[in-house]
């Protein structure tokens, strides 16, 4: 589905290394591997505010900030934890909020048009046979429909 979503967007590509990794897969391991492969790249890791609220408890969060910048996207109903807010304030004071080439550790918070879309909601809409048109890219909607994903299982 990710490949369907980014098809035709040249700047984006799907990287499946985490799905293919044996055992636990940590963001820090992926970023270290990408940094080794592309040492001149400025890495930017995007996540929702809900995920960032737990970021201080992630595996080696300080190393993630040494490797990459974070872009935090506001999500409807998400609340910033005290620990995440303290980290955001600290990093903003330390390195600012503007990502520049070669920098790491910037945490930039961004707002986007707030649509309350989640995988849970999409599955519920599909199971209830409600349209998800305009909630996901059209190629993704087509793939879901073609594969019959998330439809209520037939009674046995």
MOHU-V164131 format. One record per pair of residues at least 12 apart in sequence whose ideal C-beta (glycine too) atoms are under 10 Angstrom apart, sorted by the first residue. I is the first residue (numbers start at 1). GAP is how many residues later the second one is. Records with the same first field share a line. If there is no record, write none. Layout:
BEGIN
I=GAP + GAP
END
This chain:
BEGIN
1=13 + 135 + 136 + 138 + 139 + 140 + 142 + 143 + 146 + 148
2=12 + 13 + 14 + 17 + 138
3=13 + 136 + 137 + 140
4=132 + 133 + 134 + 135 + 136 + 137 + 138 + 139 + 140
5=131 + 132 + 133 + 134 + 135 + 138
6=131 + 133 + 134
7=130 + 132 + 133
8=129 + 131
9=128
15=15 + 18 + 19
17=12 + 13 + 16 + 17
18=12 + 15
21=12
24=35
25=34
26=32 + 33 + 34 + 37 + 38
27=18 + 20 + 28 + 31 + 32 + 33 + 34 + 36 + 37 + 40 + 41
28=30 + 31 + 32 + 33 + 34 + 35 + 36 + 37 + 38 + 39 + 40
29=30 + 31 + 34
30=13 + 15 + 34 + 37 + 38
31=12 + 14 + 29 + 32 + 33 + 35 + 36 + 37 + 73
32=28 + 31 + 32 + 34 + 35
34=33 + 34
35=31 + 32 + 33 + 69
40=61 + 62
41=27 + 60 + 61
42=26 + 27 + 57 + 58 + 59 + 60 + 61 + 62 + 64
43=21 + 24 + 25 + 26 + 27 + 56 + 61
44=24 + 25 + 26 + 27 + 55 + 60 + 62 + 64
45=19 + 20 + 22 + 23 + 24 + 25 + 26 + 27 + 62
46=23 + 24 + 25 + 26 + 27 + 62 + 64
47=23 + 24 + 25 + 26 + 28
48=24 + 25 + 26 + 27 + 28 + 30 + 64 + 70
49=23 + 24 + 25 + 26 + 27 + 28 + 29 + 30 + 31 + 32 + 35 + 60 + 61 + 62
50=22 + 23 + 24 + 25 + 26 + 27 + 28 + 29 + 30 + 31 + 68
51=21 + 22 + 24 + 27 + 33
52=18 + 19 + 20 + 21 + 22 + 23 + 26 + 28 + 29 + 32 + 33 + 35 + 36 + 55 + 57
53=19 + 22 + 25 + 26 + 27 + 28 + 29 + 30 + 31 + 32
54=27 + 29 + 30
55=15 + 17 + 26 + 28 + 29 + 32 + 33 + 52
56=25 + 26 + 27 + 28 + 29 + 30 + 31
57=24 + 26 + 27
61=22 + 23 + 26
62=25 + 43
64=40 + 41
65=22 + 26 + 29 + 30 + 39 + 40 + 41 + 42
66=38 + 39
67=37 + 38
68=31 + 35 + 36 + 37 + 38
69=22 + 26 + 28 + 29 + 30 + 31 + 34 + 35 + 36 + 37 + 38 + 39
70=17 + 18 + 21 + 29 + 34 + 35 + 36 + 37 + 38 + 39
71=28 + 35 + 36 + 37 + 38 + 39
72=12 + 16 + 35 + 36 + 37 + 38 + 39
73=35 + 36 + 37 + 38 + 39
74=35 + 36 + 37 + 38 + 40
75=37 + 39 + 40 + 41 + 42 + 43
76=38 + 39 + 40 + 41 + 42
77=37 + 39 + 41
80=29
84=23
87=20
88=19 + 20 + 21
89=18
90=15 + 17
91=14 + 15 + 16 + 17
92=14 + 15 + 16 + 17
94=12 + 13
95=12
96=12
97=12
115=19 + 20
116=19
117=15 + 17 + 18 + 19
118=17
119=31
121=14
122=13 + 14 + 18 + 19 + 22 + 27 + 28
123=21 + 26 + 27 + 28
124=26
125=25
126=15 + 18 + 19 + 22 + 23 + 24 + 25 + 26
127=23 + 24 + 25 + 26
128=24
129=22 + 23
132=12 + 13 + 18
END
